[in-house]
Amino acid sequence: MKSAVTAALLLLLTLAAGCSLFHHSKRSQAPTLHPASAVEADFRGRWTQKRAGELLASGAAKTDAEAQAMAANEFAKLYPYIGAPAAKPGR
């Protein structure tokens, strides 16, 4: 009796583990940007947000839009080698 229960549980475990081998998950979509471009875009966004906050806090900019524009200009001067995100190849 004990060996029959053990054999049944072993068989059930084997079949349950085998089912996951045939289950195909949906493939994720390809990223829209190359990884380096995504890192650059993320850095640009974080840097300009931080700098815009500093400009507003110091009183150098009166509005958020003005602070964002000033921060974007400063970013372009400090990091000229980081341009706009690259287009996908083949387009």
Backbone as CSV, one residue per row, in Angstrom:
resi,resn,N_x,N_y,N_z,CA_x,CA_y,CA_z,C_x,C_y,C_z
1,MET,0.832,-1.185,0.000,0.000,0.000,0.000,0.874,1.245,0.000
2,LYS,1.908,1.255,0.869,2.767,2.418,0.966,3.537,2.649,-0.341
3,SER,3.983,1.572,-0.950,4.730,1.704,-2.196,3.813,2.136,-3.343
4,ALA,2.552,1.749,-3.300,1.606,2.150,-4.341,1.340,3.651,-4.270
5,VAL,1.183,4.171,-3.062,0.966,5.611,-2.887,2.211,6.383,-3.312
6,THR,3.371,5.882,-2.935,4.619,6.530,-3.313,4.793,6.522,-4.825
7,ALA,4.483,5.406,-5.459,4.598,5.302,-6.912,3.613,6.237,-7.598
8,ALA,2.393,6.332,-7.063,1.381,7.216,-7.643,1.811,8.678,-7.517
9,LEU,2.342,9.062,-6.367,2.816,10.431,-6.181,4.007,10.747,-7.089
10,LEU,4.898,9.776,-7.238,6.043,9.945,-8.117,5.598,10.101,-9.567
11,LEU,4.622,9.304,-9.991,4.092,9.397,-11.335,3.405,10.750,-11.554
12,LEU,2.641,11.197,-10.580,1.960,12.486,-10.666,2.958,13.628,-10.757
13,LEU,3.996,13.556,-9.960,5.037,14.585,-9.989,5.754,14.605,-11.327
14,THR,6.024,13.449,-11.879,6.697,13.351,-13.176,5.831,13.936,-14.282
15,LEU,4.553,13.638,-14.270,3.658,14.153,-15.302,3.451,15.658,-15.155
16,ALA,3.343,16.125,-13.934,3.138,17.555,-13.714,4.371,18.353,-14.150
17,ALA,5.559,17.835,-13.905,6.782,18.525,-14.309,6.942,18.489,-15.825
18,GLY,6.506,17.434,-16.456,6.614,17.317,-17.908,5.698,18.266,-18.646
19,CYS,4.570,18.625,-18.046,3.636,19.541,-18.702,4.247,20.922,-18.879
20,SER,5.087,21.315,-17.969,5.688,22.644,-18.087,6.706,22.703,-19.220
21,LEU,7.193,21.563,-19.674,8.140,21.553,-20.786,7.464,21.928,-22.099
22,PHE,6.180,21.633,-22.216,5.471,21.879,-23.460,4.694,23.182,-23.463
23,HIS,4.707,23.891,-22.375,3.984,25.159,-22.269,4.872,26.267,-22.815
24,HIS,4.422,26.932,-23.852,5.201,28.016,-24.447,4.641,29.345,-23.970
25,SER,5.494,30.174,-23.436,5.062,31.499,-23.024,5.188,32.440,-24.218
26,LYS,4.431,33.514,-24.181,4.512,34.489,-25.259,5.854,35.196,-25.188
27,ARG,6.448,35.398,-26.320,7.729,36.082,-26.350,7.503,37.568,-26.137
28,SER,8.384,38.174,-25.383,8.253,39.606,-25.152,8.650,40.360,-26.414
29,GLN,8.087,41.533,-26.575,8.386,42.342,-27.745,9.795,42.896,-27.633
30,ALA,10.395,43.112,-28.769,11.750,43.660,-28.791,11.723,45.085,-28.253
31,PRO,12.751,45.478,-27.536,12.775,46.844,-27.021,12.815,47.843,-28.172
32,THR,12.232,49.018,-27.946,12.155,50.006,-29.006,13.478,50.734,-29.190
33,LEU,14.290,50.817,-28.160,15.580,51.484,-28.246,16.700,50.482,-28.003
34,HIS,17.854,50.783,-28.534,19.026,49.993,-28.187,19.317,50.240,-26.712
35,PRO,19.901,49.302,-26.023,20.149,49.484,-24.593,20.939,50.757,-24.270
36,ALA,21.956,51.071,-25.053,22.743,52.275,-24.778,21.903,53.527,-24.962
37,SER,21.047,53.542,-25.963,20.181,54.700,-26.190,19.183,54.856,-25.059
38,ALA,18.689,53.740,-24.558,17.750,53.797,-23.445,18.424,54.348,-22.192
39,VAL,19.676,53.954,-21.961,20.416,54.458,-20.801,20.656,55.957,-20.955
40,GLU,21.028,56.386,-22.154,21.255,57.812,-22.394,19.973,58.614,-22.197
41,ALA,18.863,58.114,-22.714,17.591,58.818,-22.570,17.184,58.891,-21.100
42,ASP,17.399,57.813,-20.359,17.075,57.804,-18.934,17.952,58.798,-18.177
43,PHE,19.241,58.817,-18.496,20.161,59.754,-17.850,19.761,61.192,-18.158
44,ARG,19.437,61.464,-19.424,19.044,62.816,-19.818,17.811,63.253,-19.039
45,GLY,16.828,62.368,-18.934,15.602,62.706,-18.218,15.836,62.951,-16.732
46,ARG,16.611,62.064,-16.110,16.876,62.236,-14.672,17.690,63.494,-14.414
47,TRP,18.694,63.761,-15.264,19.569,64.910,-15.055,18.783,66.210,-15.219
48,THR,17.960,66.301,-16.265,17.214,67.537,-16.494,16.159,67.754,-15.410
49,GLN,15.545,66.680,-14.918,14.576,66.835,-13.824,15.258,67.367,-12.565
50,LYS,16.412,66.791,-12.252,17.152,67.220,-11.061,17.600,68.671,-11.201
51,ARG,18.143,69.009,-12.359,18.640,70.369,-12.571,17.500,71.380,-12.606
52,ALA,16.363,71.011,-13.173,15.213,71.913,-13.192,14.741,72.194,-11.766
53,GLY,14.753,71.192,-10.924,14.404,71.408,-9.515,15.376,72.336,-8.821
54,GLU,16.657,72.173,-9.116,17.666,73.063,-8.531,17.479,74.494,-9.010
55,LEU,17.169,74.672,-10.295,16.973,76.015,-10.839,15.740,76.681,-10.232
56,LEU,14.682,75.919,-10.036,13.489,76.478,-9.396,13.761,76.835,-7.942
57,ALA,14.481,75.968,-7.245,14.764,76.219,-5.829,15.661,77.440,-5.637
58,SER,16.593,77.653,-6.558,17.499,78.789,-6.417,16.871,80.087,-6.890
59,GLY,15.747,80.005,-7.588,15.085,81.206,-8.084,15.583,81.647,-9.451
60,ALA,16.444,80.874,-10.071,16.962,81.223,-11.394,15.877,81.093,-12.461
61,ALA,14.900,80.251,-12.232,13.787,80.077,-13.164,12.489,80.329,-12.416
62,LYS,11.548,80.980,-13.108,10.281,81.323,-12.463,9.238,80.212,-12.629
63,THR,9.258,79.527,-13.757,8.265,78.478,-14.014,8.970,77.149,-14.273
64,ASP,8.173,76.096,-14.212,8.717,74.762,-14.464,9.161,74.621,-15.917
65,ALA,8.387,75.183,-16.835,8.751,75.100,-18.258,10.061,75.827,-18.522
66,GLU,10.235,76.975,-17.900,11.476,77.725,-18.066,12.660,76.951,-17.478
67,ALA,12.458,76.324,-16.334,13.512,75.538,-15.703,13.872,74.330,-16.565
68,GLN,12.871,73.673,-17.152,13.136,72.530,-18.022,13.937,72.957,-19.253
69,ALA,13.572,74.113,-19.829,14.297,74.602,-21.006,15.740,74.949,-20.653
70,MET,15.937,75.602,-19.515,17.294,75.948,-19.085,18.109,74.686,-18.818
71,ALA,17.497,73.707,-18.181,18.193,72.454,-17.885,18.554,71.711,-19.171
72,ALA,17.652,71.713,-20.139,17.932,71.043,-21.413,19.093,71.730,-22.134
73,ASN,19.149,73.062,-22.092,20.266,73.785,-22.710,21.578,73.476,-22.004
74,GLU,21.562,73.451,-20.687,22.775,73.130,-19.932,23.237,71.703,-20.228
75,PHE,22.292,70.780,-20.335,22.639,69.389,-20.639,23.304,69.294,-22.004
76,ALA,22.770,70.022,-22.981,23.338,69.988,-24.332,24.756,70.540,-24.341
77,LYS,25.031,71.533,-23.505,26.380,72.110,-23.445,27.348,71.194,-22.682
78,LEU,26.869,70.588,-21.592,27.740,69.731,-20.790,28.006,68.377,-21.441
79,TYR,27.021,67.846,-22.116,27.132,66.510,-22.702,26.806,66.563,-24.203
80,PRO,27.644,67.182,-25.017,27.331,67.297,-26.444,27.376,65.948,-27.172
81,TYR,28.059,64.983,-26.609,28.176,63.667,-27.244,26.951,62.798,-27.010
82,ILE,26.040,63.240,-26.142,24.789,62.516,-25.932,23.713,63.286,-26.684
83,GLY,23.342,62.749,-27.822,22.342,63.405,-28.661,20.971,62.839,-28.424
84,ALA,20.134,63.043,-29.415,18.790,62.482,-29.361,18.893,60.972,-29.471
85,PRO,17.904,60.234,-28.979,17.958,58.769,-29.089,18.068,58.341,-30.542
86,ALA,18.865,57.332,-30.785,19.099,56.840,-32.147,17.855,56.148,-32.678
87,ALA,17.658,56.272,-33.971,16.539,55.585,-34.616,16.853,54.110,-34.727
88,LYS,15.813,53.314,-34.826,16.018,51.870,-34.961,16.694,51.585,-36.302
89,PRO,17.606,50.618,-36.334,18.276,50.293,-37.598,17.292,49.798,-38.635
90,GLY,17.563,50.143,-39.886,16.705,49.698,-40.960,15.544,50.634,-41.255
91,ARG,15.508,51.757,-40.592,14.424,52.717,-40.841,14.970,53.993,-41.373
